[in-house]
Amino acid sequence: MAKVYGIDGKVIQELDLPDCFNTEYRPDLIQKAVNVIRANRRQPYGASKDAGHYVAWSMGPGRGMSRIPRLASGRGAFAPGTVKGRRAHPPKPEKIWARRMNRKEMILARLSALAATANEEIVRGRGHRFQTELPIIVEEKFEKLTKTSEVLKVLENLGLMEDVMRAKEGKHIRAGKGKMRGRRYKVPKSLLIIAENKENVKKAAGNLPGVDVISPEEINVEYLAPGGHAGRLTLYTLNALQKIGDRYGSL
């Protein structure tokens, strides 16, 4: 039996969880599914076919010098190892990064990651901080909240604010050149909110650090297990949980 909380943090009813929450924990399939999703989102890249090309030619054998292409001045060019020459083995734009995964494996990975959100040991092992029992289910009124202050008050009532603050305090500047390429900051993943009617909640909670808001139709392994690590702290609205039971039920 799982408890359903009101927006004031008090238990208003109890219910049986859908069968999908009894799925066996399969971290191997979860990691594989996340890797496949990331690979299929990857954009091919590679060197230009004209990169490192010069008007250079080899003088041929019999001159007592190596046969690499040379400029008019005699300086080597074009070949790998020469000044401004081509790379020896550059990335190829024709390389296929996409990967495939069996449909039933992907479904099982999704259900396993979904079931892991109700396992306190797995969720705490991921570093989340909370003061309530799992899974966290809240009444439908939560979907009608339109202000960030209202959402924060509910999260405080449910004992989830500590995890949001953890994500806020964990925001830091990325190491390396990525900080100059539109991804300057890294923010730890915090609460995942699954609501059937997510429009209002997304406007109110979408700007909280580390918080994602999705609908039951958008559930995938990457949301439930960022980085391939299952056990993300998740809040379900009652409507969304019923929709999950109808949609995902069991394998």
Secondary structure as GFF3:
##gff-version 3
##sequence-region A 1 251
A	DSSP	beta_strand	2	5	.	.	.	ID=ss1
A	DSSP	beta_strand	11	15	.	.	.	ID=ss2
A	DSSP	three_ten_helix	19	22	.	.	.	ID=ss3
A	DSSP	alpha_helix	27	41	.	.	.	ID=ss4
A	DSSP	alpha_helix	103	116	.	.	.	ID=ss5
A	DSSP	alpha_helix	120	125	.	.	.	ID=ss6
A	DSSP	beta_strand	136	138	.	.	.	ID=ss7
A	DSSP	three_ten_helix	140	144	.	.	.	ID=ss8
A	DSSP	alpha_helix	148	157	.	.	.	ID=ss9
A	DSSP	alpha_helix	161	169	.	.	.	ID=ss10
A	DSSP	beta_strand	172	173	.	.	.	ID=ss11
A	DSSP	three_ten_helix	177	180	.	.	.	ID=ss12
A	DSSP	beta_strand	185	186	.	.	.	ID=ss13
A	DSSP	beta_strand	192	194	.	.	.	ID=ss14
A	DSSP	alpha_helix	199	205	.	.	.	ID=ss15
A	DSSP	beta_strand	212	214	.	.	.	ID=ss16
A	DSSP	three_ten_helix	216	218	.	.	.	ID=ss17
A	DSSP	alpha_helix	221	224	.	.	.	ID=ss18
A	DSSP	three_ten_helix	226	228	.	.	.	ID=ss19
A	DSSP	beta_strand	234	237	.	.	.	ID=ss20
A	DSSP	alpha_helix	238	247	.	.	.	ID=ss21
###
